[in-house]
Amino acid sequence: MTVTPSSQIDAVIDSFRVKDGVFAVGMHERGVTLYNQQVRAHNLVWALSELEQTGVRPLGRIAVIGGGAAGLTATAALLACMPVGSSVTLFEKEWDLCPVQQGCDGRWLHPSLYAWPEWGSRAPSASLPILNWSEGRASDVARALLDGFSKYINERTESRFKALVGVHHLQINATRKEISFIGTNVVMTGPYFKQGDSEGGTEKFDTIILAAGFGWERVNDYNTSSYWRNEQIAQPNLTVDRSRYLVSGFGDGALVDVSRLTIERFRQDTILYELFGDKLEKTEEELRRGIAKAGPNLLGYFTRIEAKLLEEAKVSMRGRLRKDTAVTLHVSGTDEKAPKDLRDVFGPGSSVLNRLLTYLLYRCGAISISRRPLGEAISSAHIAHEHVLCRHGCDTKRHLQLIFSDYDKVKLAFADMEDKQAQHPTRYWAPGYFPVC
Ligand SMILES: Cc1cc2nc3c(=O)[nH]c(=O)nc-3n(C[C@H](O)[C@H](O)[C@H](O)COP(=O)(O)OP(=O)(O)OC[C@H]3O[C@@H](n4cnc5c(N)ncnc54)[C@H](O)[C@@H]3O)c2cc1C
């Protein structure tokens, strides 16, 4: 049996702790992916279970806020590990579990492609003990998570599990470890559930796990749908016209949409194989070495390696450009931290893969870049409002202010989390730690 040093458990607990007994999963971490959020959920439950088993801190009555990938993984892991006498209540704001990715047929989810070109980053399976899944459409991944989750509600656990959906009122008082809520109980029958009674109240918990995501994406005047809602931008225009689009932003959401709008028959799962063919592994090896030395901004590095490593991919990309769209990447964003320059797009704010694709598109002259204020950029390029896609990230601070009734008491802890970025998506639990259902 492996014995984990208590200092490591304490460090993990500290990285999630908002206040005594109140923990948050990844809300202020950068480079957030569904897989990373699940690993964080495993880590937190592992550390809490270790404290329970060594008598340091009982889990007691547990609340999990948020029924997305992180909340479902944490809840399932708790159901698998928690001792008799503990119970878990799951609160979900929407009317179904995993509502963000459900039904999303147009976006591809891969467990680790965002870490590309790291070793093993193309492996299709998440290989997680709790709620495992493999790459696929976001809707398929949501289904795998929900199917997996239902297996944890069984004869052993059902009397100690309660879930409420449609929780449109929820407030945490972190100081008192109390949750005020109004929601509707559900009765799980396999992956689906029946609606039970609605109820409201204020209840005390011993352990509160906040897994409520990052808040809705920032609203804008152009009604851009959330990233996970189905849209048609990757499909060819069925008119003879060439459509103009503007994508505003500089993170992964924006860069993926630029690829969908500019690369013909673009698929996130095949693009690397199509661009690099049988040179993919060798290219990855060189990229791994080069990126380690290149520093956070990759524009200079890509320029240096272009002739040797990227030339064939560039030629291949040139043959793949969509003829039915004209795309402007608006890099000025809306806040002061936003890039003012093309170079800034290649900073550490997005994955290497998305930066590389954007670099190739830029070198093929496939995108225009605008640094003007948003309104001016749209009108000067004659872009219809329905063709403006604003990907300006989520307003997490506002989200947290609405959740905590004593936000002033927890805001420093959240600022610290944002500063330290300490919830590493490294697996701390030993293989076999979580019983598989
Ligand atoms: C633009 C964009 C692009 C992205 N692209 C990718 C990608 O390509 N690949 C990838 O792996 N990840 C991507 N992500 C991240 C991905 O969306 C998350 O990692 C994933 O959804 C899992 O996170 P989660 O469970 O922590 O949060 P969420 O999925 O947001 O789930 C949180 C849940 O909490 C609920 N909730 C919120 N507030 C409350 C409340 N007050 N009370 C009760 N319930 C509440 C929500 O309804 C939701 O169901 C992207 C995110 C964005 C914004």
The ligand as a Tripos MOL2 file, in Angstrom:
@<TRIPOS>MOLECULE
LIG
   53    58     1     0     0
SMALL
NO_CHARGES

@<TRIPOS>ATOM
      1 C1        -15.5700   29.2490  -24.8870 C.3       1 LIG1
      2 C2        -15.1820   27.9820  -24.1910 C.ar      1 LIG1
      3 C3        -14.5530   26.9810  -24.9090 C.ar      1 LIG1
      4 C4        -14.1740   25.7950  -24.2770 C.ar      1 LIG1
      5 N1        -13.5740   24.8190  -25.0070 N.ar      1 LIG1
      6 C5        -13.2360   23.6640  -24.4100 C.ar      1 LIG1
      7 C6        -12.6890   22.5870  -25.1750 C.ar      1 LIG1
      8 O1        -12.5360   22.6720  -26.3890 O.2       1 LIG1
      9 N2        -12.3340   21.4400  -24.5180 N.ar      1 LIG1
     10 C7        -12.5400   21.2960  -23.1690 C.ar      1 LIG1
     11 O2        -12.2180   20.2230  -22.6270 O.2       1 LIG1
     12 N3        -13.0710   22.2770  -22.4340 N.ar      1 LIG1
     13 C8        -13.4190   23.4600  -23.0110 C.ar      1 LIG1
     14 N4        -13.9850   24.4600  -22.2610 N.ar      1 LIG1
     15 C9        -14.1130   24.2490  -20.7990 C.3       1 LIG1
     16 C10       -15.3220   23.3840  -20.4890 C.3       1 LIG1
     17 O3        -16.4830   24.0770  -20.8450 O.3       1 LIG1
     18 C11       -15.3540   22.9960  -19.0070 C.3       1 LIG1
     19 O4        -14.1290   22.4980  -18.6230 O.3       1 LIG1
     20 C12       -16.3980   21.9160  -18.7810 C.3       1 LIG1
     21 O5        -17.6720   22.4490  -19.0810 O.3       1 LIG1
     22 C13       -16.4350   21.2820  -17.3890 C.3       1 LIG1
     23 O6        -16.3970   22.1850  -16.4260 O.3       1 LIG1
     24 P1        -17.2590   22.2650  -15.0760 P.3       1 LIG1
     25 O7        -18.0500   21.0800  -14.7590 O.co2     1 LIG1
     26 O8        -16.2790   22.7760  -14.0980 O.co2     1 LIG1
     27 O9        -18.2560   23.4810  -15.4290 O.3       1 LIG1
     28 P2        -19.5690   23.5200  -16.2820 P.3       1 LIG1
     29 O10       -19.5820   22.5870  -17.3910 O.co2     1 LIG1
     30 O11       -19.7950   24.9720  -16.5670 O.co2     1 LIG1
     31 O12       -20.6650   23.0300  -15.2270 O.3       1 LIG1
     32 C14       -21.0550   23.8250  -14.1360 C.3       1 LIG1
     33 C15       -22.4630   23.4500  -13.7810 C.3       1 LIG1
     34 O13       -22.8590   24.2090  -12.6540 O.3       1 LIG1
     35 C16       -24.1600   24.7140  -12.8420 C.3       1 LIG1
     36 N5        -24.2990   25.9220  -12.0440 N.ar      1 LIG1
     37 C17       -23.7710   27.1350  -12.2890 C.ar      1 LIG1
     38 N6        -24.1360   27.9960  -11.3360 N.ar      1 LIG1
     39 C18       -24.8980   27.3090  -10.4640 C.ar      1 LIG1
     40 C19       -25.5780   27.6630   -9.2650 C.ar      1 LIG1
     41 N7        -25.5540   28.8940   -8.7860 N.pl3     1 LIG1
     42 N8        -26.2870   26.7020   -8.6230 N.ar      1 LIG1
     43 C20       -26.3420   25.4230   -9.1000 C.ar      1 LIG1
     44 N9        -25.7140   25.0430  -10.2360 N.ar      1 LIG1
     45 C21       -24.9890   25.9750  -10.9060 C.ar      1 LIG1
     46 C22       -24.2360   24.9410  -14.3420 C.3       1 LIG1
     47 O14       -25.5720   24.9790  -14.8010 O.3       1 LIG1
     48 C23       -23.4540   23.7590  -14.8880 C.3       1 LIG1
     49 O15       -24.2540   22.6440  -15.1300 O.3       1 LIG1
     50 C24       -14.3950   25.6420  -22.8780 C.ar      1 LIG1
     51 C25       -15.0360   26.6510  -22.1540 C.ar      1 LIG1
     52 C26       -15.4420   27.8050  -22.8040 C.ar      1 LIG1
     53 C27       -16.1320   28.8750  -22.0010 C.3       1 LIG1
@<TRIPOS>BOND
     1     1     2 1
     2     2     3 ar
     3     2    52 ar
     4     3     4 ar
     5     4     5 ar
     6     4    50 ar
     7     5     6 ar
     8     6     7 ar
     9     6    13 1
    10     7     8 2
    11     7     9 ar
    12     9    10 ar
    13    10    11 2
    14    10    12 ar
    15    12    13 ar
    16    13    14 ar
    17    14    15 1
    18    14    50 ar
    19    15    16 1
    20    16    17 1
    21    16    18 1
    22    18    19 1
    23    18    20 1
    24    20    21 1
    25    20    22 1
    26    22    23 1
    27    23    24 1
    28    24    25 2
    29    24    26 1
    30    24    27 1
    31    27    28 1
    32    28    29 2
    33    28    30 1
    34    28    31 1
    35    31    32 1
    36    32    33 1
    37    33    34 1
    38    33    48 1
    39    34    35 1
    40    35    36 1
    41    35    46 1
    42    36    37 ar
    43    36    45 ar
    44    37    38 ar
    45    38    39 ar
    46    39    40 ar
    47    39    45 ar
    48    40    41 1
    49    40    42 ar
    50    42    43 ar
    51    43    44 ar
    52    44    45 ar
    53    46    47 1
    54    46    48 1
    55    48    49 1
    56    50    51 ar
    57    51    52 ar
    58    52    53 1
@<TRIPOS>SUBSTRUCTURE
     1 LIG1         1 GROUP 0 **** ****
